[in-house]
Amino acid sequence: MATINKLKGGIMPASLTVWNADGSFNRKGQEKYWQWLLDNGATGLSVCGSTGENMAMDPDEQKEIIKAACEFVDHEVPLYAGTGKYSTDQTIAMSKYARDCGADGVMVINPYYFTPCKRTVMNHFREVHKNLDIDILIYNNPWFAGYELNAREIKTLVDEGVISSMKAAHGDSNRCADLKYECGNDLVVMYGHDYEPVQGLVAGADGWLSGLPAAFPKFCRALYDAVKIDKDYVKAMEIWQKMIPFMNYFYTYKTNDPHWLEIFKYVVECQGLKEIGLARRPLGEIAPEEKKEIEKTLAPLSEYL
């Protein structure tokens, strides 16, 4: 078996999925996109997460994409596959498949929709761990799951050896600080949102795993290096200021069109990857006037595109 590349931090894009015009998986376009992410500073990849539209895939498609990713990366960088389902048994089955394909770890979102009680959620992760011998990264996302595990609950799972990494997707940097206070170096913490990365990295996050690195990998790597390598927080904030116009537009999606995933797809297209295609329905193509507004927000970021 190939050496496992366990996640240590860095820039891990939550990869977009490339679809053909007929909605089928575009492996050639996908591999070109993955290579573009790596060429522009990504230190790892995650696939079949929320930004990858796993909720729009059937199980066979998800397996096809996980297998393609494992073959493409071939342990050159850490590869974590999104395998979380509501069902514990389905999560275990998809996680085993990812492991057998060669994934270095699995990203498992908290069981969603029914908002199960914390006791059953903790047992869900324990059962996945019992059936798996690669890293489990908890995708702690209250926006999609309806709740989150707090730092002490995460510490319990760390102390039991169930997990050793997590994506803190709430967004507030205090989550990263609390997790590092409780777990220290026993837990790799990935800042898991888009609006407060400098603060999250300064607060102790080991890396950044979200949608923004999937659309702006060069920018995100520069920001990460300023904080974690150079320890130059003034420089980091100067870099971040260039993203503010985009973020101010991007966050209108909560009340207006277009959707954040549609925006990310178009941003990648603007950087020359025409094969990126559209998000699956019910999402789709954004309006011409929206494209013009996005293009305006990209102007300050030209050196990173």
Stockholm file with secondary structure:
# STOCKHOLM 1.0

chainA/1-305         MATINKLKGGIMPASLTVWNADGSFNRKGQEKYWQWLLDNGATGLSVCGSTGENMAMDPDEQKEIIKAACEFVDHEVPLYAGTGKYSTDQTIAMSKYARDCGADGVMVINPYYFTPCKRTVMNHFREVHKNLDIDILIYNNPWFAGYELNAREIKTLVDEGVISSMKAAHGDSNRCADLKYECGNDLVVMYGHDYEPVQGLVAGADGWLSGLPAAFPKFCRALYDAVKIDKDYVKAMEIWQKMIPFMNYFYTYKTNDPHWLEIFKYVVECQGLKEIGLARRPLGEIAPEEKKEIEKTLAPLSEYL
#=GR chainA/1-305 SS CCCCCCCCSEECCBCCCCBCTTSSBCHHHHHHHHHHHHHTTCSCEEESSTTTTGGGSCHHHHHHHHHHHHHHHTTSSCEEEECCCSSHHHHHHHHHHHHHHTCSEEEEECCCSSCCCHHHHHHHHHHHHHTCCSEEEEEECHHHHSCCCCHHHHHHHHHTTSCSEEEECSCCTHHHHHHHHHHGGGSEEEECCSSCHHHHHHTTCSEECSSHHHHCHHHHHHHHIIIIISCCHHHHHHHHHTTHHHHHHHGGGGTSSSCHHHHHHHHHHHTTCGGGCCCCTTCCCCCHHHHHHHHHHHGGGGGGC
#=GC SS_cons         CCCCCCCCSEECCBCCCCBCTTSSBCHHHHHHHHHHHHHTTCSCEEESSTTTTGGGSCHHHHHHHHHHHHHHHTTSSCEEEECCCSSHHHHHHHHHHHHHHTCSEEEEECCCSSCCCHHHHHHHHHHHHHTCCSEEEEEECHHHHSCCCCHHHHHHHHHTTSCSEEEECSCCTHHHHHHHHHHGGGSEEEECCSSCHHHHHHTTCSEECSSHHHHCHHHHHHHHIIIIISCCHHHHHHHHHTTHHHHHHHGGGGTSSSCHHHHHHHHHHHTTCGGGCCCCTTCCCCCHHHHHHHHHHHGGGGGGC
//
